[in-house]
Amino acid sequence: MSVRRGLVAAALVPGACLAAWAALGLLILWTTLDPAARPAVAAGLGALVGGREALAVGWWVVGAALGGWAVVRLHAAHAAPVARMADAAQLLAGDAGTPDLVPSGGAAPRRLAVAINALASERRALRADMEQLAEAASRKAAEDRDQLAALMAELDQSVVVCNLDGRILLYNERARTLFRRLSPASRIAGGADLVGLGRSIHAAIDPAVIAHACEAVERRLARGEARPSARFATVAGNGSLIQASLAPVRAGEGAATTGYLLLLEDITEAHAAQARRDHRLLELTEGSRAALGSIQAALDMLDYPDLGPEERDEFQRVVREEVAAMGARLGELAGEAGRDLAARWPLQDILGADLVEAVAKRILATTGREVDCAAVEESLWLSADSHALTEAVTGLAARLAERGEALSLRLAPAGGWAYLDLAWPSADGATAAAAARWPDEAAAGAPSARELAERHGGGLWLSQDLPGGHCSFRFMLPRAVGDHDEAGAGERPVYYDFDLLAGGEARGALDDRPLDRLACTVFDCETTGLDPGGGDEIIQLGAVRILNGRLLNGEWFDHLVDPGRSIPEASIPFHGIRPEMVRGKPALVEVLPAFHAFAADTVLVGHNVAFDMRFLRLKEAATGVRFDQPVLDTLLLASVAQPEEESHALEAIAGRLGVPVTARHSAAGDALTTASVFLKLLPLLRSRGVVTLGEAREAAARSPFARLRY
């Protein structure tokens, strides 16, 4: 309509300008005339207006108006349909599933639409033939993929495959179940906030622990080991103890590492059972010591020949009771041991020289101080929690470095054990006096250095006045059992032959990343009303995820929310949510943090998303979460991709793009429709030069619809 008004204006402007100039000239002439001459001039002008000149001017104005009307009709019949068909044809070229063009306008545009539809039909036929060939060629890969999926489903352990950035590329159902238990928000989010394609494993496992394990694996690879791996234990966010085995993912023998595979197991209960058993053993030891003392004393008394019958019976009763109590304690311990599997803190076999090197590097990175490292026997292997041990030794070294002490590391075997010494000159007695307390001090949530040494079955003590005038912290650590000379033997088995890491995230700054290489959370809210600032509340929150231009069908977020207020009857026909449906559901202060975790490290996408974001941001103070990631609006993107279209409502866009609309006005249904619309808009945006996230945000900001505020 704006184009038509512009053409009419263009046609009438010359006539209006001519009339204005004529009127201005007559006014100037009139003011300069002598008053006595004005009647005669007025009579002459009247005669002129009634003459042929006035008729010619009138016809000129009428002709200009008719010309403008003709231009508008020609534009509506030929130019406007062609512009709309250009957008539709571009979409049809990018997606063969898009509906055919609807012929409109004059005869020429209609013939053009028919020709384009014919070409599209031929293209669909060619695409179908190509898809059949591709399906036949990929059948073997699909079979292998199914075999891998079946194998992963049968594994007792949780399997997660990540790229080097920690982004999850593959996981099995057991991993989903494991992370569901580990998630503090599992009651709300079903565990999906911690595991998902494209998500970071660092949300569940400390990245420092993974980095340490990767370094250990790379050192083994450098030595030529064919199947290097690293084991470690870590504490999850909910306090559970997780045991993990990490192995590198490589394209072939000698190829660079492109990711890593994690086998995960929750050993919280097993470790707790062992702790209980150890406690029982301690109780048995202490109780038995007292009982044996009582028995021994009673037996000594029974040896006296002049002991009376009543006294003899009393001492015999003491012996029987103590023996019975010891038997009961042993029986209870045996029963508990039968119920609980022994599972000590998992330790990893590590070459002693590697441990010393890792500790020295960590101390240098933390304190900036070089450490003097004595040579270590090449055959010395330890069984240790290398990450925790490195952190403990580094913590002690940092406190010594604060006092200006020169540090050295020594590792030497001693039978079935090895001694790791962190030594320094003993010239300052005050340092040794202060250091005596350090092994028992622990940071919040971490064991003390002494507890860590005892966890290895060894110990830690401070040695003073050593040869050469040194003091040292000495860790007694177990040596590894087994032959490590054959570590490089054998070949790595091959379980699949497709590129597992092809879906890794694109590198580069987020704004420079292409739209089809983003991780997105597409969401929608249903609310009690349309006034977020006037007391209306969210009653349903739904979302789906998109990764690298693909909708992840298995990763959803869909939750009803108790708004803590009434739901107006007038709004129920729109969303279909009645008060009894939300009664007893979690409040928004519970649901929103779970959604925040679900949407972490992704771009938020919505339709008319300013409305939904207003609700979320009004709750930031109450929930303690802030949604500060980039946001895209399919309404604005559609206005950029299809500027000739008059309606950018979700149903209208979906209809133009061939997207089915299901469960309209439910949060999850609208989120799914919006996600499909977003994917369909990508080729249209690309044709207009909008390729990256930054370009999309800039183009959307220039849309007239971006001025809407809530």
Buried (B, 14 or more C-beta within 10 A) or exposed (E): EEBBEBBBEBBBEEBEEBEEEEEEEEEEEEEEEEEEEEEEBEEEEEEEEEEEEEEEBEEEBEEBBEBBBEBBEEBBBBBBBBBBBBBBBBBBBBBBEBBBBEBBBBEEBBEBBEEBBEEBEEEBEEEEEEEEEEEEEEEEEEEBBEEBBEEBEEEEBBBBBBBBEBBBBBBBBBBBBBBBBBBBBBEBBBBBBBBBBBBBBBBBBBEEBBEBBBBBBBBBBEEEBEBBBBBBBBBBBEEBBBBBBBBBBBEEEEEEBBBBBBBBBBBBEBBEBBBBBEEBEEEBEEBBEEBEEBBEEBEEBBEEEEBEEEEBEEBBEBBEBBEEBBEEBEEEBEEEBEEBEEBBBBBBBBBBBBBBBBBBBBBBEBBEBEBEBEEBEEEBBBBBBBBBBBBBBBBBBBBBBEEEBBBBBBBBBEEEBBBBBBBBBBEBEEBBEEBEEBBEEBEEEBBBBBBBBBBBBBBBEBBEEEEEEBBBBBBBBBBBEEEEEEBEEEEEEEEEEEEBBEBBBEEEEBEEBBBBBBBBBBBBBBBBBEEBEEEBBBBBBBBBBBBBBEBBEEBBBBBBBBBEEEBEEEBBEEBBBEBEBBEEBBBBBBBBBBBBBBBBBBBBBBBBBBBBBBBBEBBBEEBEBEBEBBBBBBBBBBBBBBEBBEEBEBEBBBBBBBBEBEBBBBBBBBBBBBBBBBBBBBBBBBBBEBBBBBBBBEBBEEBEBBEEEB
